[in-house]
Amino acid sequence: MADQNDLVSLERLLRPLRCELRVELAIAILRLNADAKVQARYEELADKNTENALSNDERSELESLVHANSILTVLKAEARAFLERPKAA
């Protein structure tokens, strides 16, 4: 699963994106969410993980979902920072 060092590295890698964003894209990134099917699968896997009942394939699937969510979290942080920065007059 993604650790804090991974997230810091990812944030540093994606930080230049903030300079290239446009308002419409930043808003679209902030609206991104998992669809109901993906969210339900994540919850199912998380529950099984809590019960220590995941197969190896399920563990890999859960790790992939967690990594994808980590990337989305950093993208959303960059989009928020872009939208909150002072506008040049």
DRENKOLLUM-453968 format. One line per field, with one value per residue (C-alpha): x, y, z; chain. Coordinates in pm, 1 decimal. Each point is the difference from the previous one (the first is absolute). Layout:
BEGIN
east: [X, ...]
north: [Y, ...]
up: [Z, ...]
c: [A, ...]
This chain:
BEGIN
east: [0.0, 107.9, 207.1, 66.4, 326.6, -184.5, -256.9, 265.1, 186.6, -319.9, -92.8, 344.1, -32.0, -344.0, 58.6, 97.8, -345.3, -137.6, 159.5, -171.3, -349.9, -300.1, -305.5, -222.9, 247.5, 65.0, -373.7, -37.2, 281.1, -167.4, -324.7, 165.3, -129.6, -19.6, -319.7, -233.4, 132.9, 364.0, -89.1, -197.7, 289.2, 244.4, -223.9, -34.9, 376.4, 62.9, -242.9, 169.1, 337.5, -120.5, -100.6, 338.5, -186.4, 143.7, 141.9, 325.9, -189.7, -240.6, 289.5, 156.5, -332.1, -41.6, 355.1, -68.9, -312.8, 187.2, 280.2, -250.5, -173.8, 334.9, 68.5, -346.7, 46.7, 320.3, -159.2, -290.7, 240.2, 177.5, -333.9, -109.3, 330.1, -36.9, -353.3, 92.8, 306.1, -32.6, -90.2, 224.0, -178.3]
north: [0.0, 357.4, 138.5, 362.8, 7.9, -117.5, 276.7, 267.6, -116.4, -6.0, 349.1, 130.0, -170.1, 146.6, 348.5, 148.9, -98.7, 286.8, 244.3, -166.1, -39.3, 192.5, 74.9, -246.4, -286.7, 75.3, -6.1, -326.0, -159.1, 105.1, -162.0, -335.7, -278.7, -375.2, -129.5, -204.9, -334.6, 88.1, 145.0, -311.3, -224.0, 208.3, -26.8, -376.6, -42.5, 230.9, -202.0, -324.9, 156.3, 93.1, -362.9, -113.4, -197.3, 135.2, -229.1, 107.1, 125.1, 197.0, 153.0, 111.8, 143.3, 190.6, 134.7, 119.7, 180.4, 160.9, 113.9, 142.2, 185.3, 138.1, 139.4, 150.9, 155.7, 172.4, 114.6, 147.3, 178.2, 155.4, 100.9, 162.1, 184.6, 124.7, 125.6, 164.2, 185.1, 376.8, 112.6, 255.7, 331.1]
up: [0.0, -54.2, 282.1, 91.9, -198.2, -310.9, 42.3, 53.1, -310.5, -201.3, 117.6, -105.1, -336.5, -67.9, 143.8, -341.3, -122.3, 205.3, -247.1, -296.0, 140.2, -121.0, 211.8, -185.3, 35.9, 367.4, 70.2, -194.1, 202.6, 325.0, -114.6, -73.2, 222.0, -26.3, -149.6, 216.9, -125.5, 73.5, 340.6, 91.7, -104.7, 204.6, 306.4, -49.4, -24.3, 297.1, 211.5, -99.4, 75.9, 348.1, 47.4, -137.3, -265.8, -326.1, -266.6, -164.2, -305.4, 217.6, 193.2, -327.6, -113.5, 327.0, -21.9, -355.2, 112.9, 288.6, -233.7, -247.8, 282.1, 117.7, -346.3, -16.4, 344.2, -111.1, -327.0, 194.5, 236.3, -297.7, -154.8, 328.4, 30.1, -356.7, 60.0, 332.0, -123.5, -31.1, -348.8, -170.4, -46.1]
c: [A, A, A, A, A, A, A, A, A, A, A, A, A, A, A, A, A, A, A, A, A, A, A, A, A, A, A, A, A, A, A, A, A, A, A, A, A, A, A, A, A, A, A, A, A, A, A, A, A, A, A, A, A, A, A, A, A, A, A, A, A, A, A, A, A, A, A, A, A, A, A, A, A, A, A, A, A, A, A, A, A, A, A, A, A, A, A, A, A]
